[in-house]
Amino acid sequence: MDWMAWTWPTAAFFGTIALMLVIFTGLAIRFPETPRVGVLRIETTRGDRLFITLLGSAFINLAWLGLVGDNQPLALGVCLIYAICVFRWV
Amino acid sequence: MQQKTTNQKAWFLVLPVLILVAFSAVIPLMTVVNYSVQDTFGNNQFFWAGLEWFEDMLGDERMWNALQRQLLFSGIILAIEVPLGIFVALNMPKSGVWSSFCLVVMSLPLLIPWNVVGTIWQIFGRVDIGLLGATLAALGIDYNYTQDTVSAWVTIIVMDVWHWTSLVALLAFAGLKSIPDAYYQAARIDQANRWAVFRYIELPKMAGVLMIAILLRFMDSFMIYTEPFVVTGGGPGNATTLLSIDLVKMALGQFDLGPAAAFSLMYFLVILLISWVFYTVMVNLDKKGL
């Protein structure tokens, strides 16, 4: 595994995503849902909303890094607000 | 009442695909993420760099310029290939021997490997021995794709149009063939003109396949590497250095693995976003029955 150049932060990053996928798979099995139409006027399931959240969060982090430049953890706060909005309204 | 049979062993059938995707996509992607936060001087030794490479890349004009060129390239080829493909499909014989003949001829460019296409056009465009280059020179047109930016751009765009318009045309043709004759009969009864038939019957019925064509062409052109690399090598200067060419120069030419990894992750995110938008639009079109 040396060639993959693992670090603890990146391992935690992928671990978190993997954990989210497991949780959402479990939720989908335990509490099946019907897709709903939100503000984007497209049908979304919980999994779709997780994808939109993760993809959007990546862009929020990059935008924060490019425009603000420091206090990167604060970008995660913005991502959290974004995630709440996505799960509530999308 | 009959019980629904469940057989969880079917999940094992998915296993080969999972393993394939893990080795071809997930593990390389994880490695790139790991590289993007570290610095290396080779010898498999890595030093923590945090978000430094991302910061560098976001402030680097080189990447933004390559992105602009890439968007311009994809925009131009879509603006040419989609209307041209529809035009060709509309004018193809709908049945009989000629229809089959056209389909075979149109498929030929699609079967040629990228590097061969690049080599064909590289020679074709040469002023000394190439048919295109020599003809243009004989006509007194100042054309030289190795030295002139406009010539280089025209060459790679015409090459892409030559290579891939057939794909759009074939997809549009498939869309047209699926329209039942009753629609055309109704149009004739209403005395609809040719434009109205296209606008209200053919175009809506082709919308689904056209979305697929646009998605495929956009993604392919956004990731294009081999053809422009073989023809112009990214030059003259950096005039045709598209994103992937720039990325390879950075990663393999300069061995700047950290910045190149950060660059490729941003490249990947843009592609992921655009693919998701196209996919969502396509799925929604499907649901509307188009």
Chai-1 contact restraints between the chains, C-beta under 6 A:
chainA,res_idxA,chainB,res_idxB,connection_type,confidence,min_distance_angstrom,max_distance_angstrom,comment,restraint_id
A,M4,B,T31,contact,1.0,0.0,6.0,A-B,restraint_1
A,M4,B,N34,contact,1.0,0.0,6.0,A-B,restraint_2
A,A5,B,N34,contact,1.0,0.0,6.0,A-B,restraint_3
A,A5,B,Q38,contact,1.0,0.0,6.0,A-B,restraint_4
A,A5,B,F46,contact,1.0,0.0,6.0,A-B,restraint_5
A,W6,B,N34,contact,1.0,0.0,6.0,A-B,restraint_6
A,T10,B,V33,contact,1.0,0.0,6.0,A-B,restraint_7
A,T10,B,N34,contact,1.0,0.0,6.0,A-B,restraint_8
A,I42,B,T280,contact,1.0,0.0,6.0,A-B,restraint_9
A,I42,B,N284,contact,1.0,0.0,6.0,A-B,restraint_10
A,A58,B,L269,contact,1.0,0.0,6.0,A-B,restraint_11
A,L65,B,F54,contact,1.0,0.0,6.0,A-B,restraint_12
A,L65,B,E55,contact,1.0,0.0,6.0,A-B,restraint_13
A,G66,B,L58,contact,1.0,0.0,6.0,A-B,restraint_14
